[in-house]
């Protein structure tokens, strides 16, 4: 059904702390309060999950319009309905707004209820905030200060529950901190579709546990750590590594697949400690696969390439660029081939097209495809993060890797003598190291040694994705921005700077001094980017390419 023919959403009049507002029908009371600028504390409630209403932290005072005997609202002096307040508190997370509803988020009743809830939650909670991994981002800490009372009346011994329990390979539980909000249980059942968690024992001895003969080994298990409002569920990898208030947070995107999930990188002193999901409802919601968030340690590998080399000998950048240019200019264009990468940014791909033009190798290039299985959630089948950008800029055919067979045949036949590889291992195309050794020259940009780098005539150390700025287009055609979180080690340089210097050395063109200049040139030459800049992309990105409907098989098309 088209949007034009869809019925308009009914708007309801609701009073929040004495001020009337309008909200769409179906809006949760707790969300309506937030939209009205009134935050209601919560533990069990999560906007992306079902609402069990079991923590009772979101209690508010609520009422409905007073009615005359003929069932019409009583209108007050202000022309608005008079509210008949319900004498007991109501949870705001599990019910929707209604016409004429009244809500008090900060009345004496609401304040007393929150103090009572906080007192009960803290009865058995350990006083271990100084050593708790959640300190600095713990809702229990924050709410106990803001909504709790300054002293405890509890005189009994606290119930001791299990500590340091490995629920799975990546998640550790401190059960004595758990407030039984059930967020983790609901996430695993409703989002990850792996109903592995539940509550065992009774009363004050309730704890979270895995079902018999099961462990929490889902590829989305660390999302339970993200949504845990206290320090009960912790990441085994990040546990006790760094206090969160020391971390510098960088908003960027994931590059492990074509989804382009929005993430936040936590780093300190040029070292990455963790990656967490960042909310973007047009891409990944608030979730992130474990495999993607933990795949960053190679960036700090001790074997990182840090200095340009020529035939294995360290040289200065100027010398390396000059020798690479000399090699390229000394060979006929038909003997040169370029392997680009679906991991490059749009800016790097754009400069790659300029290098291709300068070398006159317009059909002697492609990207290396990376294909896997989509998981039906947030892992795309395309493991390259910017295949869409490579297609848009003409660096690959509609079927990525379609020219690689011709490239491999050319190397084996001896018609291809010089290869430029931009962050890719040439053996992944099917070539052997012995066949690479027969080439006259290999010019390679990369961040780590691989089977190609020992055979490189000129080896240029580049930057990893967390060490650069730029943009990419995900599998659904959304333009998103990469931001620099840490700096590259040693003498490694940004890829776009290396490409710019190569183009200058080969053709003599110049004039690009900042990444913004590259994007400006890209926007001037490629109509899809017209009028855009890196700053205009924003933290959440914007749609750039309309997603095409999948092609039908002939039999399906005939139906």
MOBEL-V789284 format. One record per backbone hydrogen bond with DSSP energy under -1.0 kcal/mol. CO is the residue of the C=O (numbers start at 0). NH is the residue of the N-H. Records with the same first field share a line. If there is no record, write none. Layout:
CO=NH + NH
This chain:
9=24
11=22
12=99
13=20
14=102
15=18
18=15
20=13
22=11
23=26
26=96
27=31
28=32
29=33
30=34
31=35
32=37
33=36
45=48
59=89
60=103
61=85
62=101
63=83
65=73
67=70
71=67
73=81
75=78
79=75
81=65
83=63
89=59
91=29
94=28
97=100
100=14
101=62
102=16
103=60
106=110
107=111
108=112
109=113
110=114
111=115
112=116
113=117
114=118
115=119
116=120
117=121
119=122
125=127
127=130
131=134
133=136
137=141
138=142
139=143
140=144
141=145
142=146
161=174
164=166 + 172
166=215
169=235
170=166 + 167
171=233
172=164
173=176
181=185
182=186
183=187
184=188
185=189
186=190 + 191
187=193
193=195
195=210
197=208
199=206
201=204
202=205
206=199
208=197
210=213
214=216
217=220
218=289
219=222
220=223
221=225
222=226
228=138
231=173
233=171
234=238
237=240
242=245
243=246
247=266
249=264
251=262
257=474
260=253
261=277
262=251
263=275
264=249
265=272 + 273
266=247
267=270
270=267
273=265
275=263
279=282 + 284
283=286
284=279
288=292
289=293
293=295
295=298
297=300
300=303
305=490
307=314
308=458
309=312
312=309
315=319
316=320
317=321
318=322
319=323
320=324
321=325
322=326
323=327
324=328
325=329
331=334
332=335
334=416 + 417
336=419
337=365
338=421
340=343
341=385
344=348
345=349
346=350
347=351
348=352
349=353
350=354
351=355
352=356
353=357
354=358
355=360
360=363
363=337
365=339
369=382
378=374
380=371
381=257
385=389
386=390
387=391
388=392
389=394
390=393
398=401
400=403
402=406
403=407
404=408
405=409
406=410
407=411
408=412
409=414 + 415
416=439 + 440
417=336
418=442
419=338
420=444
424=427
425=428
426=429
431=435
432=436
435=438
440=418
441=456 + 457
442=420
443=459
444=422
445=461
446=304
451=454
452=455
456=310
457=443
458=308
459=445
460=492
463=466
465=484 + 485
469=481
470=345
471=479
473=476
476=543 + 544
477=473
478=541
479=471
481=469
488=491
493=497
494=498
495=499
496=500
497=501
498=502
499=503
500=504
501=505
502=506
503=507
513=517
514=518
515=519
516=520
517=521
518=522
519=523
520=524
521=525
525=528
526=529
528=531
532=536
541=478
552=556
553=557
555=558
